[in-house]
Amino acid sequence: MRFLLGIPLSFIRLVLQSISLAISQIWANKVRSLLTTLGIIIGVASVTSVIAALTGLKTTIMADLETFGTNKVFVWARWPETGPMKNASWMLIKFKPEQFDGLLEHCPSVKAFTRISGYNDSVRYGERSIESARITAVDASWIDIESRSLLEGRPFSLVDQTQGRKVCLIDPALRDHLHLDRNCVDQFIIIGNNTFRIVGVIEERVSMAFGGAGRGENFEVFIPFLTHYRMDEPWFHVVAASRTPELSDDAKAEISFFLRKTRRIKPGDPDTFRVQTVESEVRVFKRVMGTITAVAGGIVGISLIVGGVGIMNIMLVSVSERTREIGLRKAVGAKGSAILTQFLVEAVVLCCVGGLLGVGAGQLITWGIAQIPKANLDKAHIPAWAVLMSFGFSAAVGIFFGMFPAAKAARLDPIEALRHE
């Protein structure tokens, strides 16, 4: 038992001694060691900073998608590329409100849905006016789907929706621009040529880093969907919310089956609509970002190979310089495996020191990237797996490129080595 335990303990002792010798050699030749590891430092710094930037970009976009809602399902009417409806009139292709009656009863994975139609029109109150505000016709469930809360007043009631009343919700920006009262509920504004009563003030849209920041002068007004539909019969789309993001694909299948039935699409004929889930787009985005990260990291990581060549060169020089030392050690009984381990550990330690400095340099670059204004990379950070990968790759480079010099040192003949000048 003592013999069996002695083998690993002897190996550990040998490795620790080799590490100590390696550090002393690095310290004795500080400038040369720094120049030798420069390729490793640049490679690790490049890899970690690129991964940090891509990770920050992914984190920002995923935060935007979470704000947008990953359980949403979008439904549009469209012309099919084949089949009898390929060249049909737009009056036959567009949705009709009654085609969505009973959707919640027949689609258990769907929590809520809203029909949506939008247009731009003027809005006036007294002497103040806005030439082009965004008017959006929605159902009452839109507030819950979008997670927009009311600051004042109430949402659309069932009577508002079914009777097509001329009521509206406005955002604070429009209220302030038209100089309406702070609590402007029950005041009237003119949208186009129609008078609408304000029933509530809705909070502003949450700003997103990509596509949602900087609303500028985009004023929002919301009216009941049927109010707008009875005036204009517009083209509209539908946004539904599944009960959980994981049920998005089930909700998509249920909505597709339901609409084929209500739109009387015959078996075998292509859909005259499209159903798309945000969750599926999130999965695609994650796969794409994973591929981009791997490719970018691989391309930048080529510099680590270049750094490894530099390590091999300096280790060959080190073997040449220390030939007499190797011969002396072999003459007093050192085995070839001990010499091999010493030089191999020295190469690995040299690479790991370079990796450590490279991670530090990468962290400085990442900090600089996060400070770039309007780049939306403030969430850039080096993930733990990237640090571990950097050190692992550095050690692998040290082993791979240090093996040849170490093997050369281990094979030296002690007599010839002692004669070396």
C-alpha angles and dihedrals in degrees: 000000000000089000092051092050091046094062097063092037091054091049092049090049090050092050092048091049090048091051090050091050091046092053091048090050091049091049092047090054100034099155094044091047092049092050090045093053094043091099091051091047093051092044095050092042091051095047095046095045093048091048090046092052093047091045091051091049091049092047092051094048092046089051088053091050091049089052091047091050126258092210095064124119120197123206123192132176113234143163114261119234092231139019135058094307095055094105098023123141116270087240088066095043101047121089122260120211094237091059088076097049109123095013094132092050093052098038108057093178091060115089098185142339139197134198112228134196126165140190140158122251142153121272123202137186118176109310094340122088144170116215098206123019125163109253113195123188111209143157121252091257090066091085092059094043092052094037091230113152128208119249094190136008129002140300123254112294127221089256091052090054102041096042095041095235119190098244129129148191119223135192124242093251092061092043092053095043093053091045093237120166117279088247098038098167112139093019118124130235130181116237109192102315097333129091117227130188117227111234099171150000115233126205118258120266113273110256116242127201094235119043097343105066121100106026091188111181096340101137118192131213124175125200132177112279096232091049090062095037093056090051099046113001090223132189106265141177134210132236117197131183122219118218091249133002088249090061094053094101091049090049090050092053093046093049091048092051092046094050094047086058098045092043090047096234110174121233110273095022117115121253119268090209140048128230118197130177126210090217092061090051089050090054091049091048092051091051092048092048091048090053093046091049092050094047094044092046091048093050093048090042090066086083087066088062089053089050089051091057088054090052091052092049094051092045090054088051089048091052090050092049094048098042094117090048090053091048092050092050091050091047091058092050108276111152124230090245090059091052090046092050093048096054094038092052090047091055091047093048090049091052093045091051087052089048091052092051089045092054089050091050090046090053090053091050090048091052089051092049091052090055095057106115119239092002092111090222098118089117092057111133139153108252119224092245090058091054091049091045091051093052092042092051091045090053090047090051090050092051094044098045094033095053096077096050090043092050090048090053092048092052095052114123107239094221093050090044092054090051091053114114 
